[in-house]
Amino acid sequence: MGQRLRIIAAMETAETLRQRVQHTRQLRERLQRAAVRLGEAQQERVWAIVSAHQQGLSIRQIATATGLSAARVHQILADNAAADIPV
């Protein structure tokens, strides 16, 4: 009977391990998707800021609309990523 209990305990441990591995994999995939979406959102924000500035909005107007400081808007507009955006 002791052997059978050890086998059952080992099976539960293996199942627990499988569940933990699956959970870790799901968390990793979720983080990767979030990182991709964040990168896309940041790129979209740069495009929107550059576009708004090219259309004549002031740095202060853009800062107010985006919730960024005027200094941060200046940094974004001066960045190489902004320079790569077609007019």
Biopython code that builds the backbone (N, CA, C, O; Angstrom):
import numpy as np
from Bio.PDB.StructureBuilder import StructureBuilder

atoms = [
    (1, "MET", "N", (0.815, -1.196, 0.000)),
    (1, "MET", "CA", (0.000, 0.000, 0.000)),
    (1, "MET", "C", (0.859, 1.261, 0.000)),
    (1, "MET", "O", (0.466, 2.258, -0.605)),
    (2, "GLY", "N", (1.988, 1.252, 0.641)),
    (2, "GLY", "CA", (2.861, 2.407, 0.686)),
    (2, "GLY", "C", (3.377, 2.794, -0.692)),
    (2, "GLY", "O", (3.479, 3.978, -1.012)),
    (3, "GLN", "N", (3.697, 1.807, -1.495)),
    (3, "GLN", "CA", (4.167, 2.049, -2.864)),
    (3, "GLN", "C", (3.091, 2.768, -3.670)),
    (3, "GLN", "O", (3.386, 3.710, -4.405)),
    (4, "ARG", "N", (1.853, 2.325, -3.531)),
    (4, "ARG", "CA", (0.740, 2.932, -4.273)),
    (4, "ARG", "C", (0.558, 4.395, -3.883)),
    (4, "ARG", "O", (0.324, 5.240, -4.748)),
    (5, "LEU", "N", (0.661, 4.696, -2.624)),
    (5, "LEU", "CA", (0.539, 6.084, -2.160)),
    (5, "LEU", "C", (1.670, 6.948, -2.709)),
    (5, "LEU", "O", (1.459, 8.106, -3.069)),
    (6, "ARG", "N", (2.877, 6.375, -2.770)),
    (6, "ARG", "CA", (4.007, 7.122, -3.333)),
    (6, "ARG", "C", (3.779, 7.406, -4.814)),
    (6, "ARG", "O", (4.112, 8.490, -5.293)),
    (7, "ILE", "N", (3.222, 6.454, -5.537)),
    (7, "ILE", "CA", (2.933, 6.646, -6.965)),
    (7, "ILE", "C", (1.881, 7.734, -7.142)),
    (7, "ILE", "O", (2.019, 8.603, -8.003)),
    (8, "ILE", "N", (0.832, 7.687, -6.326)),
    (8, "ILE", "CA", (-0.224, 8.714, -6.394)),
    (8, "ILE", "C", (0.358, 10.084, -6.048)),
    (8, "ILE", "O", (0.048, 11.072, -6.714)),
    (9, "ALA", "N", (1.191, 10.152, -5.023)),
    (9, "ALA", "CA", (1.824, 11.420, -4.646)),
    (9, "ALA", "C", (2.716, 11.933, -5.766)),
    (9, "ALA", "O", (2.740, 13.134, -6.037)),
    (10, "ALA", "N", (3.449, 11.038, -6.418)),
    (10, "ALA", "CA", (4.316, 11.433, -7.531)),
    (10, "ALA", "C", (3.487, 11.927, -8.703)),
    (10, "ALA", "O", (3.882, 12.877, -9.378)),
    (11, "MET", "N", (2.350, 11.304, -8.957)),
    (11, "MET", "CA", (1.472, 11.746, -10.048)),
    (11, "MET", "C", (0.922, 13.138, -9.752)),
    (11, "MET", "O", (0.852, 13.980, -10.647)),
    (12, "GLU", "N", (0.534, 13.384, -8.513)),
    (12, "GLU", "CA", (0.037, 14.705, -8.141)),
    (12, "GLU", "C", (1.144, 15.743, -8.286)),
    (12, "GLU", "O", (0.899, 16.860, -8.742)),
    (13, "THR", "N", (2.333, 15.382, -7.907)),
    (13, "THR", "CA", (3.464, 16.289, -8.039)),
    (13, "THR", "C", (3.737, 16.582, -9.510)),
    (13, "THR", "O", (4.005, 17.727, -9.873)),
    (14, "ALA", "N", (3.672, 15.566, -10.352)),
    (14, "ALA", "CA", (3.888, 15.770, -11.783)),
    (14, "ALA", "C", (2.794, 16.668, -12.361)),
    (14, "ALA", "O", (3.078, 17.534, -13.189)),
    (15, "GLU", "N", (1.563, 16.471, -11.935)),
    (15, "GLU", "CA", (0.458, 17.310, -12.409)),
    (15, "GLU", "C", (0.625, 18.749, -11.929)),
    (15, "GLU", "O", (0.381, 19.695, -12.678)),
    (16, "THR", "N", (1.032, 18.899, -10.704)),
    (16, "THR", "CA", (1.280, 20.241, -10.169)),
    (16, "THR", "C", (2.389, 20.932, -10.956)),
    (16, "THR", "O", (2.285, 22.112, -11.290)),
    (17, "LEU", "N", (3.436, 20.194, -11.243)),
    (17, "LEU", "CA", (4.545, 20.742, -12.032)),
    (17, "LEU", "C", (4.067, 21.124, -13.434)),
    (17, "LEU", "O", (4.407, 22.197, -13.930)),
    (18, "ARG", "N", (3.284, 20.259, -14.071)),
    (18, "ARG", "CA", (2.763, 20.553, -15.406)),
    (18, "ARG", "C", (1.906, 21.816, -15.385)),
    (18, "ARG", "O", (2.005, 22.650, -16.285)),
    (19, "GLN", "N", (1.076, 21.955, -14.372)),
    (19, "GLN", "CA", (0.230, 23.145, -14.260)),
    (19, "GLN", "C", (1.069, 24.403, -14.046)),
    (19, "GLN", "O", (0.782, 25.459, -14.612)),
    (20, "ARG", "N", (2.112, 24.275, -13.220)),
    (20, "ARG", "CA", (2.974, 25.434, -12.973)),
    (20, "ARG", "C", (3.719, 25.843, -14.234)),
    (20, "ARG", "O", (3.846, 27.034, -14.516)),
    (21, "VAL", "N", (4.211, 24.877, -14.992)),
    (21, "VAL", "CA", (4.910, 25.160, -16.255)),
    (21, "VAL", "C", (3.944, 25.828, -17.238)),
    (21, "VAL", "O", (4.301, 26.807, -17.894)),
    (22, "GLN", "N", (2.728, 25.299, -17.337)),
    (22, "GLN", "CA", (1.734, 25.874, -18.241)),
    (22, "GLN", "C", (1.390, 27.306, -17.823)),
    (22, "GLN", "O", (1.277, 28.193, -18.668)),
    (23, "HIS", "N", (1.227, 27.522, -16.531)),
    (23, "HIS", "CA", (0.906, 28.860, -16.027)),
    (23, "HIS", "C", (2.045, 29.838, -16.325)),
    (23, "HIS", "O", (1.808, 30.972, -16.740)),
    (24, "THR", "N", (3.276, 29.388, -16.111)),
    (24, "THR", "CA", (4.439, 30.233, -16.396)),
    (24, "THR", "C", (4.503, 30.574, -17.879)),
    (24, "THR", "O", (4.797, 31.713, -18.240)),
    (25, "ARG", "N", (4.230, 29.598, -18.741)),
    (25, "ARG", "CA", (4.232, 29.824, -20.188)),
    (25, "ARG", "C", (3.154, 30.854, -20.561)),
    (25, "ARG", "O", (3.396, 31.744, -21.376)),
    (26, "GLN", "N", (1.990, 30.730, -19.971)),
    (26, "GLN", "CA", (0.906, 31.675, -20.258)),
    (26, "GLN", "C", (1.276, 33.089, -19.815)),
    (26, "GLN", "O", (1.002, 34.058, -20.524)),
    (27, "LEU", "N", (1.893, 33.202, -18.651)),
    (27, "LEU", "CA", (2.318, 34.514, -18.173)),
    (27, "LEU", "C", (3.373, 35.123, -19.096)),
    (27, "LEU", "O", (3.325, 36.314, -19.405)),
    (28, "ARG", "N", (4.312, 34.309, -19.526)),
    (28, "ARG", "CA", (5.371, 34.789, -20.428)),
    (28, "ARG", "C", (4.771, 35.267, -21.749)),
    (28, "ARG", "O", (5.158, 36.317, -22.263)),
    (29, "GLU", "N", (3.825, 34.499, -22.301)),
    (29, "GLU", "CA", (3.168, 34.896, -23.555)),
    (29, "GLU", "C", (2.378, 36.185, -23.372)),
    (29, "GLU", "O", (2.364, 37.040, -24.258)),
    (30, "ARG", "N", (1.726, 36.323, -22.231)),
    (30, "ARG", "CA", (0.970, 37.554, -21.957)),
    (30, "ARG", "C", (1.898, 38.764, -21.888)),
    (30, "ARG", "O", (1.587, 39.829, -22.422)),
    (31, "LEU", "N", (3.025, 38.591, -21.232)),
    (31, "LEU", "CA", (3.999, 39.684, -21.136)),
    (31, "LEU", "C", (4.551, 40.050, -22.513)),
    (31, "LEU", "O", (4.744, 41.228, -22.813)),
    (32, "GLN", "N", (4.804, 39.044, -23.345)),
    (32, "GLN", "CA", (5.308, 39.314, -24.690)),
    (32, "GLN", "C", (4.276, 40.076, -25.517)),
    (32, "GLN", "O", (4.630, 41.015, -26.229)),
    (33, "ARG", "N", (2.999, 39.684, -25.432)),
    (33, "ARG", "CA", (1.950, 40.404, -26.162)),
    (33, "ARG", "C", (1.831, 41.841, -25.665)),
    (33, "ARG", "O", (1.654, 42.767, -26.456)),
    (34, "ALA", "N", (1.928, 42.016, -24.361)),
    (34, "ALA", "CA", (1.850, 43.362, -23.785)),
    (34, "ALA", "C", (3.020, 44.220, -24.255)),
    (34, "ALA", "O", (2.842, 45.405, -24.538)),
    (35, "ALA", "N", (4.199, 43.641, -24.339)),
    (35, "ALA", "CA", (5.376, 44.384, -24.793)),
    (35, "ALA", "C", (5.207, 44.831, -26.242)),
    (35, "ALA", "O", (5.572, 45.951, -26.597)),
    (36, "VAL", "N", (4.655, 43.955, -27.073)),
    (36, "VAL", "CA", (4.420, 44.309, -28.478)),
    (36, "VAL", "C", (3.403, 45.441, -28.562)),
    (36, "VAL", "O", (3.608, 46.415, -29.285)),
    (37, "ARG", "N", (2.303, 45.307, -27.818)),
    (37, "ARG", "CA", (1.268, 46.351, -27.853)),
    (37, "ARG", "C", (1.804, 47.677, -27.324)),
    (37, "ARG", "O", (1.462, 48.737, -27.849)),
    (38, "LEU", "N", (2.638, 47.627, -26.291)),
    (38, "LEU", "CA", (3.222, 48.851, -25.752)),
    (38, "LEU", "C", (4.109, 49.524, -26.792)),
    (38, "LEU", "O", (4.048, 50.740, -26.972)),
    (39, "GLY", "N", (4.927, 48.737, -27.473)),
    (39, "GLY", "CA", (5.792, 49.298, -28.520)),
    (39, "GLY", "C", (4.980, 49.943, -29.627)),
    (39, "GLY", "O", (5.323, 51.022, -30.111)),
    (40, "GLU", "N", (3.897, 49.278, -30.031)),
    (40, "GLU", "CA", (3.029, 49.838, -31.074)),
    (40, "GLU", "C", (2.352, 51.116, -30.596)),
    (40, "GLU", "O", (2.223, 52.073, -31.360)),
    (41, "ALA", "N", (1.923, 51.138, -29.344)),
    (41, "ALA", "CA", (1.276, 52.329, -28.794)),
    (41, "ALA", "C", (2.259, 53.492, -28.701)),
    (41, "ALA", "O", (1.901, 54.637, -28.972)),
    (42, "GLN", "N", (3.485, 53.198, -28.321)),
    (42, "GLN", "CA", (4.492, 54.255, -28.240)),
    (42, "GLN", "C", (4.794, 54.820, -29.624)),
    (42, "GLN", "O", (4.954, 56.030, -29.787)),
    (43, "GLN", "N", (4.870, 53.944, -30.613)),
    (43, "GLN", "CA", (5.108, 54.405, -31.985)),
    (43, "GLN", "C", (3.924, 55.256, -32.460)),
    (43, "GLN", "O", (4.122, 56.300, -33.082)),
    (44, "GLU", "N", (2.718, 54.821, -32.174)),
    (44, "GLU", "CA", (1.534, 55.585, -32.559)),
    (44, "GLU", "C", (1.520, 56.951, -31.892)),
    (44, "GLU", "O", (1.124, 57.942, -32.506)),
    (45, "ARG", "N", (1.954, 57.006, -30.631)),
    (45, "ARG", "CA", (2.007, 58.285, -29.923)),
    (45, "ARG", "C", (3.004, 59.224, -30.593)),
    (45, "ARG", "O", (2.725, 60.411, -30.761)),
    (46, "VAL", "N", (4.164, 58.696, -30.976)),
    (46, "VAL", "CA", (5.159, 59.525, -31.662)),
    (46, "VAL", "C", (4.573, 60.060, -32.962)),
    (46, "VAL", "O", (4.695, 61.249, -33.258)),
    (47, "TRP", "N", (3.937, 59.183, -33.741)),
    (47, "TRP", "CA", (3.350, 59.606, -35.010)),
    (47, "TRP", "C", (2.295, 60.687, -34.781)),
    (47, "TRP", "O", (2.244, 61.670, -35.519)),
    (48, "ALA", "N", (1.465, 60.512, -33.773)),
    (48, "ALA", "CA", (0.418, 61.489, -33.494)),
    (48, "ALA", "C", (1.011, 62.827, -33.071)),
    (48, "ALA", "O", (0.520, 63.879, -33.480)),
    (49, "ILE", "N", (2.049, 62.796, -32.267)),
    (49, "ILE", "CA", (2.695, 64.034, -31.814)),
    (49, "ILE", "C", (3.349, 64.749, -32.986)),
    (49, "ILE", "O", (3.186, 65.958, -33.147)),
    (50, "VAL", "N", (4.083, 64.012, -33.801)),
    (50, "VAL", "CA", (4.745, 64.614, -34.965)),
    (50, "VAL", "C", (3.697, 65.184, -35.919)),
    (50, "VAL", "O", (3.844, 66.303, -36.410)),
    (51, "SER", "N", (2.662, 64.430, -36.175)),
    (51, "SER", "CA", (1.603, 64.882, -37.073)),
    (51, "SER", "C", (0.932, 66.140, -36.548)),
    (51, "SER", "O", (0.702, 67.088, -37.298)),
    (52, "ALA", "N", (0.621, 66.146, -35.268)),
    (52, "ALA", "CA", (-0.021, 67.317, -34.669)),
    (52, "ALA", "C", (0.890, 68.533, -34.763)),
    (52, "ALA", "O", (0.427, 69.641, -35.034)),
    (53, "HIS", "N", (2.172, 68.328, -34.541)),
    (53, "HIS", "CA", (3.122, 69.440, -34.617)),
    (53, "HIS", "C", (3.256, 69.947, -36.047)),
    (53, "HIS", "O", (3.323, 71.154, -36.282)),
    (54, "GLN", "N", (3.294, 69.012, -37.004)),
    (54, "GLN", "CA", (3.378, 69.411, -38.411)),
    (54, "GLN", "C", (2.111, 70.141, -38.857)),
    (54, "GLN", "O", (2.159, 70.976, -39.760)),
    (55, "GLN", "N", (0.998, 69.832, -38.233)),
    (55, "GLN", "CA", (-0.272, 70.482, -38.569)),
    (55, "GLN", "C", (-0.433, 71.830, -37.877)),
    (55, "GLN", "O", (-1.420, 72.531, -38.101)),
    (56, "GLY", "N", (0.533, 72.194, -37.038)),
    (56, "GLY", "CA", (0.531, 73.525, -36.457)),
    (56, "GLY", "C", (0.204, 73.612, -34.980)),
    (56, "GLY", "O", (0.170, 74.716, -34.437)),
    (57, "LEU", "N", (-0.037, 72.502, -34.308)),
    (57, "LEU", "CA", (-0.281, 72.577, -32.869)),
    (57, "LEU", "C", (1.010, 72.930, -32.150)),
    (57, "LEU", "O", (2.091, 72.483, -32.535)),
    (58, "SER", "N", (0.892, 73.711, -31.134)),
    (58, "SER", "CA", (2.073, 74.105, -30.364)),
    (58, "SER", "C", (2.505, 72.969, -29.445)),
    (58, "SER", "O", (1.756, 72.026, -29.187)),
    (59, "ILE", "N", (3.733, 73.090, -28.963)),
    (59, "ILE", "CA", (4.261, 72.097, -28.019)),
    (59, "ILE", "C", (3.361, 72.029, -26.788)),
    (59, "ILE", "O", (3.061, 70.939, -26.303)),
    (60, "ARG", "N", (2.934, 73.169, -26.285)),
    (60, "ARG", "CA", (2.066, 73.204, -25.097)),
    (60, "ARG", "C", (0.728, 72.536, -25.362)),
    (60, "ARG", "O", (0.221, 71.805, -24.511)),
    (61, "GLN", "N", (0.154, 72.777, -26.522)),
    (61, "GLN", "CA", (-1.126, 72.140, -26.854)),
    (61, "GLN", "C", (-0.981, 70.624, -26.921)),
    (61, "GLN", "O", (-1.831, 69.882, -26.428)),
    (62, "ILE", "N", (0.092, 70.184, -27.531)),
    (62, "ILE", "CA", (0.344, 68.744, -27.626)),
    (62, "ILE", "C", (0.575, 68.160, -26.238)),
    (62, "ILE", "O", (0.051, 67.096, -25.911)),
    (63, "ALA", "N", (1.357, 68.857, -25.430)),
    (63, "ALA", "CA", (1.639, 68.390, -24.069)),
    (63, "ALA", "C", (0.349, 68.267, -23.263)),
    (63, "ALA", "O", (0.145, 67.274, -22.564)),
    (64, "THR", "N", (-0.504, 69.253, -23.356)),
    (64, "THR", "CA", (-1.774, 69.218, -22.630)),
    (64, "THR", "C", (-2.649, 68.061, -23.113)),
    (64, "THR", "O", (-3.246, 67.349, -22.305)),
    (65, "ALA", "N", (-2.721, 67.879, -24.416)),
    (65, "ALA", "CA", (-3.574, 66.831, -24.982)),
    (65, "ALA", "C", (-3.077, 65.429, -24.639)),
    (65, "ALA", "O", (-3.878, 64.508, -24.485)),
    (66, "THR", "N", (-1.771, 65.264, -24.521)),
    (66, "THR", "CA", (-1.200, 63.938, -24.271)),
    (66, "THR", "C", (-0.924, 63.663, -22.797)),
    (66, "THR", "O", (-0.688, 62.519, -22.408)),
    (67, "GLY", "N", (-0.955, 64.707, -21.984)),
    (67, "GLY", "CA", (-0.622, 64.533, -20.577)),
    (67, "GLY", "C", (0.872, 64.464, -20.323)),
    (67, "GLY", "O", (1.311, 64.090, -19.236)),
    (68, "LEU", "N", (1.649, 64.827, -21.332)),
    (68, "LEU", "CA", (3.106, 64.852, -21.199)),
    (68, "LEU", "C", (3.559, 66.264, -20.872)),
    (68, "LEU", "O", (2.812, 67.226, -21.050)),
    (69, "SER", "N", (4.772, 66.377, -20.399)),
    (69, "SER", "CA", (5.334, 67.711, -20.191)),
    (69, "SER", "C", (5.792, 68.265, -21.536)),
    (69, "SER", "O", (6.043, 67.516, -22.479)),
    (70, "ALA", "N", (5.893, 69.576, -21.604)),
    (70, "ALA", "CA", (6.379, 70.207, -22.829)),
    (70, "ALA", "C", (7.802, 69.731, -23.139)),
    (70, "ALA", "O", (8.160, 69.542, -24.302)),
    (71, "ALA", "N", (8.605, 69.540, -22.093)),
    (71, "ALA", "CA", (9.974, 69.053, -22.292)),
    (71, "ALA", "C", (9.971, 67.666, -22.924)),
    (71, "ALA", "O", (10.796, 67.380, -23.792)),
    (72, "ARG", "N", (9.054, 66.801, -22.499)),
    (72, "ARG", "CA", (8.990, 65.449, -23.066)),
    (72, "ARG", "C", (8.543, 65.496, -24.522)),
    (72, "ARG", "O", (9.049, 64.738, -25.349)),
    (73, "VAL", "N", (7.603, 66.375, -24.840)),
    (73, "VAL", "CA", (7.172, 66.528, -26.232)),
    (73, "VAL", "C", (8.355, 66.986, -27.080)),
    (73, "VAL", "O", (8.552, 66.486, -28.187)),
    (74, "HIS", "N", (9.135, 67.921, -26.574)),
    (74, "HIS", "CA", (10.346, 68.374, -27.280)),
    (74, "HIS", "C", (11.283, 67.193, -27.528)),
    (74, "HIS", "O", (11.805, 67.030, -28.631)),
    (75, "GLN", "N", (11.495, 66.366, -26.496)),
    (75, "GLN", "CA", (12.378, 65.203, -26.640)),
    (75, "GLN", "C", (11.868, 64.266, -27.736)),
    (75, "GLN", "O", (12.646, 63.790, -28.562)),
    (76, "ILE", "N", (10.574, 64.008, -27.738)),
    (76, "ILE", "CA", (9.989, 63.101, -28.727)),
    (76, "ILE", "C", (10.172, 63.668, -30.130)),
    (76, "ILE", "O", (10.531, 62.940, -31.056)),
    (77, "LEU", "N", (9.926, 64.960, -30.286)),
    (77, "LEU", "CA", (10.065, 65.580, -31.604)),
    (77, "LEU", "C", (11.516, 65.615, -32.075)),
    (77, "LEU", "O", (11.784, 65.577, -33.276)),
    (78, "ALA", "N", (12.444, 65.686, -31.135)),
    (78, "ALA", "CA", (13.874, 65.736, -31.500)),
    (78, "ALA", "C", (14.464, 64.342, -31.717)),
    (78, "ALA", "O", (15.559, 64.217, -32.265)),
    (79, "ASP", "N", (13.761, 63.304, -31.301)),
    (79, "ASP", "CA", (14.273, 61.944, -31.388)),
    (79, "ASP", "C", (14.361, 61.484, -32.856)),
    (79, "ASP", "O", (13.627, 61.960, -33.723)),
    (80, "ASN", "N", (15.274, 60.554, -33.094)),
    (80, "ASN", "CA", (15.432, 60.008, -34.451)),
    (80, "ASN", "C", (14.152, 59.321, -34.958)),
    (80, "ASN", "O", (13.875, 59.343, -36.158)),
    (81, "ALA", "N", (13.378, 58.718, -34.057)),
    (81, "ALA", "CA", (12.142, 58.045, -34.469)),
    (81, "ALA", "C", (11.179, 59.054, -35.081)),
    (81, "ALA", "O", (10.448, 58.722, -36.013)),
    (82, "ALA", "N", (11.171, 60.276, -34.571)),
    (82, "ALA", "CA", (10.304, 61.308, -35.116)),
    (82, "ALA", "C", (10.806, 61.772, -36.491)),
    (82, "ALA", "O", (10.011, 62.106, -37.370)),
    (83, "ALA", "N", (12.108, 61.787, -36.661)),
    (83, "ALA", "CA", (12.687, 62.234, -37.922)),
    (83, "ALA", "C", (12.372, 61.243, -39.065)),
    (83, "ALA", "O", (12.337, 61.629, -40.233)),
    (84, "ASP", "N", (12.147, 59.984, -38.717)),
    (84, "ASP", "CA", (11.869, 58.953, -39.707)),
    (84, "ASP", "C", (10.425, 58.954, -40.205)),
    (84, "ASP", "O", (10.097, 58.236, -41.149)),
    (85, "ILE", "N", (9.570, 59.745, -39.585)),
    (85, "ILE", "CA", (8.160, 59.770, -39.944)),
    (85, "ILE", "C", (7.980, 60.640, -41.192)),
    (85, "ILE", "O", (8.400, 61.797, -41.211)),
    (86, "PRO", "N", (7.357, 60.081, -42.231)),
    (86, "PRO", "CA", (7.169, 60.869, -43.464)),
    (86, "PRO", "C", (6.211, 62.036, -43.240)),
    (86, "PRO", "O", (5.299, 61.962, -42.416)),
    (87, "VAL", "N", (6.432, 63.087, -43.970)),
    (87, "VAL", "CA", (5.605, 64.294, -43.851)),
    (87, "VAL", "C", (4.286, 64.104, -44.559)),
    (87, "VAL", "O", (3.454, 65.012, -44.570)),
]
sb = StructureBuilder()
sb.init_structure("model")
sb.init_model(0)
sb.init_chain("A")
sb.init_seg("    ")
for serial, (resi, resn, name, xyz) in enumerate(atoms, 1):
    if name == "N":
        sb.init_residue(resn, " ", resi, " ")
    sb.init_atom(name, np.array(xyz, "f"), 0.0, 1.0, " ", f" {name:<3s}", serial, name[0])
structure = sb.get_structure()
